[in-house]
Amino acid sequence: MRINENYRNIQDSYLFSTVGKKVAAYAASHPDARIIRLGIGDVTRPLCPAVIDALHRAVSEMGTPEGFHGYIPSEQGYPFLREAVAGHYAERGVTLSPEEIFISDGAKSDLGNLLDLFDADNTVLIPDPVYPAYVDANVMAGRRVRYVDATPDNGFLPLPDADLDADLVYICSPNNPTGAVYDHAGLAAWVDYALRRGALLLFDAAYEAFVSDPALPRTIYEVEGARSCAIEICSLSKTAGFTGTRCGYTIVPRELKFGGMSLNAMWLRRQSTKFNGVPYIVQRAAEAVFTPEGWSQCMESIDYYRENARIIAGTLDELGIFYTGGIHSPYIWLRCPGGLDSWAFFDLLLEKANVVGTPGAGFGVNGEGFFRLTAFGQRESTREAMQRFADLARTL
Ligand code: PLP
């Protein structure tokens, strides 16, 4: 038996595991430290009442002979949820058929699993810095990865140039970690590039619910032509606090045809072979997110995180530290104070202020010298963390 040799080429550990281990080691040796975590992008607000009610109802149903649900009739998801997702897109003027919507157990699985559909010889283009799972999933599959630079000069929103050579392109907007969000023209440039080259865009919309300016696109399908060149991957993790409940959706439009094959049919075939669907009770909970009541409750939590982002940004403004994000995104991406590199600042902030952030270098080489803070904490901890951050930054 020979192993997949590509695993030798991935970094030893996933960024957030490394951060977690460092924090655990520090906590073990400093049991009295009151550590505040603004590092990993996990939410802190509980599930909203509409979701909890839906869960309770679905759990009760499962305990009755009439309401019991076994294997899901379609791995693609129950029609009630696919219709609810289609309704969500319709609010942005995007028409989707329920057959184009695939319910998932979250964006991370599909972002990696979708690679089953593509030849290993494709060249993949990934922005740097970005959510690290894209790179790792492609390296595991032995694909050539090229990077496109996201820097302060392009507002962390790289655009394609004609001689860029790629078959698969990842785009994450609003972006993790930089918080930058493409406008319509920026996404249209990528759609145009993909259509000209016969490339496919993998558009990660995990943070779409944070976009507060109605003029900014929340789905790639707001751009003309995108149905012929883009798959969209989305999640209820950040929209509705489903990080532990696990539900998302992937859109594979019928127009996507490559090599004479329909990607929609291929993905359905792949899912029906390797996936047995999302639990009934979770799909009912997800359906509740898209009711008017559920949506407005979820937006209350998002507003809560937005206020945290304002607190973080306010401190950085006072300190005169350069940052982006925090407006259409729960992430604030800042330049490390004192010219420190990002892991050095991580260690210092942990040791001197007992505050955890994420070192920018973990998101790619262009992340060196930058640092990510999340607005997903609790209000008082966020305030206190930023007070401690300011006290430390003033000494650097
Ligand atoms: N995509 C991006 C850009 C993310 O930041 C995350 C999680 O932090 C995910 C996908 C994963 O989302 P999920 O919880 O749905 O797997």
Boltz pocket constraint, residues with backbone or C-beta under 6 A from the ligand:
constraints:
  - pocket:
      binder: B
      contacts: [[A, 41], [A, 105], [A, 106], [A, 107], [A, 108], [A, 109], [A, 131], [A, 172], [A, 174], [A, 176], [A, 204], [A, 206], [A, 234], [A, 235], [A, 236], [A, 237], [A, 242], [A, 243], [A, 247], [A, 248]]
      max_distance: 6.0
